[in-house]
Amino acid sequence: MSKTPFIITIDTEGDDLWARPREITTRNAEHLPRFQSLCERFGSSLSTLRTTRWRCPMFLSSLRATCLRAGAGEVGMHLHAWNSPPLVPLTSDDFHFLPYLIEYPDQVMREKIKFVTRLLEDRFDQKMISHRAGRLGFDGRYAAMLVDAGYRVDCSVSPGIDWRGTPGSPGGNGGPTTRRSLIDPTSSAPPTSRYRRPAGCWRCR
């Protein structure tokens, strides 16, 4: 009998990003090689979903030499719209409001997806096929653009979670209410989610 795979996904992004830093550092990346080894020890696959601002030469070298070549994991795309090129201001202070990609015009969305995809493919010498939206901001337009860019798997959908109370651009509608896959013919791999506290605060794992 075949075993059900246990896949761990990590959004590899800047340190304390939700504190809205103006300069982004990535010291957290120093701990990823140790975690990769732990995943391999227990036979779990690790998918690191990367933003453009995440850099750690030591881990990138280790990832190429071991994880990717051995097929023990993969690299996917994770796009934070407010700091991913092309930088097109959407609000009076994008680094404070952290707008969702789905709040930008369609053309800007496509350009950002294209830029980040090419950057990661050039850096890791492999096709990007997995994706998670920054801040889980996702809709049908975004899904269609991913299909056009060659993506096959998305893990942006949060089962049972309503993100409308999490704002992006002022005056916007907040986060998505998407609770099912919007990508066809690609696959959806939603993260395991659980209710955290009665006040309406959710936590995804």
C-alpha atoms as one frame of an Amber mdcrd trajectory, in Angstrom:
protein
   0.000   0.000   0.000   1.369   3.383  -0.953   1.891   5.931   1.802   0.137
   9.274   1.868   2.847  11.935   1.474   3.337  14.416   4.306   4.368  17.722
   2.791   5.592  20.687   4.822   5.484  24.130   3.257   7.426  27.138   4.503
   7.012  30.738   3.375  10.653  31.828   3.272  10.455  35.577   3.716  11.994
  38.464   5.621  12.586  38.637   9.365   9.662  40.014  11.405   7.961  41.019
   8.192   4.621  41.733   9.849   6.297  44.408  11.978   6.503  46.321   8.655
  10.289  46.890   8.497  11.648  49.336   5.941  14.827  47.314   5.478  14.337
  43.577   5.118  16.817  41.115   6.598  16.836  37.301   6.353  18.695  36.000
   9.390  15.925  33.428   9.870  17.293  31.557   6.849  20.272  30.337   8.878
  17.983  27.814  10.592  16.540  26.263   7.445  19.349  23.744   6.688  18.805
  22.179  10.113  15.064  21.977   9.512  15.626  20.478   6.060  17.728  17.751
   7.672  14.956  17.058  10.182  12.389  16.718   7.387  14.610  14.277   5.519
  15.193  12.271   8.686  11.458  11.621   9.029  10.848  11.172   5.313   8.861
  14.380   4.818   9.071  16.572   1.742   9.799  20.268   2.264   8.485  22.896
  -0.104  10.126  26.287   0.408   7.974  29.029  -1.086  10.238  31.983  -1.738
   9.831  35.729  -2.044  12.166  37.989  -4.014  13.620  39.582  -0.859  14.744
  36.314   0.724  18.473  35.624   0.364  20.874  33.324   2.196  23.879  32.094
   0.163  24.660  29.297   2.633  21.173  27.834   2.461  20.808  28.325  -1.297
  24.026  26.389  -1.855  22.906  23.622   0.495  19.462  23.486  -1.103  20.858
  23.066  -4.599  23.442  20.477  -3.540  21.189  18.237  -1.472  17.453  18.855
  -1.350  16.748  19.630  -5.005  19.185  17.167  -6.587  18.072  14.336  -4.319
  14.400  15.074  -4.902  13.834  15.596  -1.172  12.026  18.894  -1.642  11.244
  21.735  -3.992  11.251  25.492  -4.350   8.036  27.318  -5.169   6.925  30.923
  -5.583   5.521  33.149  -2.830   4.808  36.701  -3.980   4.538  39.714  -1.678
   3.096  42.379  -3.922   4.274  45.465  -2.026   7.997  44.662  -2.298   8.237
  42.548  -5.474   9.239  44.262  -8.735   8.026  46.051 -10.655   7.416  48.383
  -7.725   4.245  50.295  -8.561   2.860  52.291  -5.595  -0.731  51.375  -4.799
  -1.228  53.200  -1.487   0.335  56.155   0.288   2.674  53.718   2.052   2.731
  50.167   0.687   5.251  48.980   3.295   2.751  49.926   5.981  -0.495  48.729
   4.415   0.953  45.587   2.726  -1.574  45.471  -0.136  -2.625  42.156  -1.652
  -1.563  41.358  -5.197  -5.233  40.983  -6.130  -5.731  44.699  -5.315  -3.397
  45.757  -8.144  -4.431  46.260 -11.793  -4.320  43.101 -13.906  -1.299  44.221
 -15.925   0.747  44.908 -12.788  -0.259  41.506 -11.394   0.981  39.768 -14.546
   4.263  41.677 -14.547   4.979  40.829 -10.916   4.188  37.145 -11.452   6.419
  37.089 -14.533   9.318  38.826 -12.769   9.331  36.651  -9.643   8.857  33.444
 -11.636  11.798  34.193 -13.925  13.982  35.256 -11.009  13.433  31.993  -9.151
  13.766  29.819 -12.254  17.073  31.466 -13.136  18.351  31.193  -9.573  17.434
  27.535  -9.071  17.602  26.306 -12.668  14.230  24.595 -12.489  10.664  25.281
 -13.542   8.433  26.873 -10.896   5.234  24.831 -10.581   4.120  25.423  -6.953
   2.764  28.658  -5.517   1.272  30.315  -2.457  -0.102  33.845  -2.594   1.414
  36.456  -0.295  -0.953  37.065   2.620  -3.088  34.310   0.990  -4.689  36.957
  -1.212  -6.142  34.924  -4.072  -8.950  35.086  -6.615  -9.981  33.771 -10.012
  -7.907  36.318 -11.958  -4.778  35.355 -10.035  -5.510  31.668 -10.623  -5.839
  32.181 -14.378  -2.549  34.103 -14.493  -0.769  31.274 -12.678  -2.085  28.743
 -15.171  -0.828  30.938 -18.022   2.594  31.093 -16.319   2.802  27.289 -16.121
   2.042  26.699 -12.453   0.444  23.368 -11.557  -0.068  23.464  -7.771  -1.415
  26.204  -5.507  -1.683  26.214  -1.707  -3.283  29.627  -1.140  -6.774  28.465
  -0.237  -7.503  28.399   3.531 -10.253  25.866   4.313 -13.010  27.445   6.391
 -11.230  30.768   6.916 -12.579  34.200   6.037  -9.818  36.818   5.672 -12.053
  39.817   4.975 -11.187  41.289   8.377  -7.500  41.437   7.400  -7.078  44.676
   5.429  -4.631  45.508   2.690  -5.143  48.681   0.693  -7.259  51.242   2.631
 -10.800  51.178   1.372 -10.326  47.714  -0.082 -12.288  44.583   0.726  -9.620
  42.964   2.876  -8.499  39.402   2.338 -10.262  36.709   0.345 -13.114  34.430
   1.319 -11.907  31.709  -1.052 -12.433  28.272   0.428 -11.905  26.033  -2.560
  -9.478  25.668  -5.447  -9.792  28.203  -8.236  -7.142  26.665 -10.454  -8.093
  24.306 -13.255  -6.464  22.094 -14.480  -3.861  22.449 -11.722  -4.089  20.946
  -8.261  -4.898  22.642  -4.983  -2.981  21.724  -1.849  -4.624  23.771   0.929
  -2.739  24.016   4.233  -4.063  22.338   7.348  -6.028  24.967   9.275  -7.504
  25.145  12.744  -9.614  27.525  14.801  -7.444  29.202  17.391  -9.641  31.285
  19.684 -13.287  32.386  19.869 -12.498  36.021  19.115 -12.260  35.130  15.456
  -8.489  34.804  15.227  -7.382  31.996  12.928  -4.081  30.287  12.579  -2.910
  28.252   9.601  -0.379  25.495   9.904
